[in-house]
């Protein structure tokens, strides 16, 4: 159906044109359009046929055995070579003339060994040996000037205790008589046997005794300076003039300075000597003597 005015295509039964708006002549008695009826299609299941495979037929190949021909070898013919013996001339060697060497008999000199210094104790044995208190005291006085040989730790312990007892005895005497100088004099006198004992104890541990000498020399210097200081101070009284007091003061300061140096040296050598004396005796002979028993 088309518009009578503009020719626009219209649906059946429409009275107005949707484009130009013209009224259309519609037959009202015309039958209504029939709604089309759609048929549901019927699908059939396809039928598949199983393919038929045929087994291929292989023909077995026929192999023929090859025919080998045996080669013919010929034995080679070798000829034996002819060797000629070479002729070597014999060399002529002159006979060497040997002279008999003259040997001189070496002259050996018998080495001279120095007699090992030993010292004897009161029981007739030879030191060093491990002793008791009584024998140690006797050895201390018997060897008061002996700086060679060895002394065990027991000898050193008991001998040093005697030295301390003697110093204490003279100290009490000096305090009783109000003369302290006597203790310094006794210490200087007993310094030599104590020094020799300490040197022998250093030898027993394998040392040379320098620590003992340094300690007791510093100790003796300290005692001597203290005695000099007491003598200087004792020579002054209230009647001394100013010049004498000033001179004595200078001397006292100088002596105190030297005493300080001696005390420092004594402390250094004393620490070293302490660790040496703590050691055990060497169980084997050394350059200072045999092993103790």
Beta strands, then each sheet from edge to edge (+ up, - down):
end
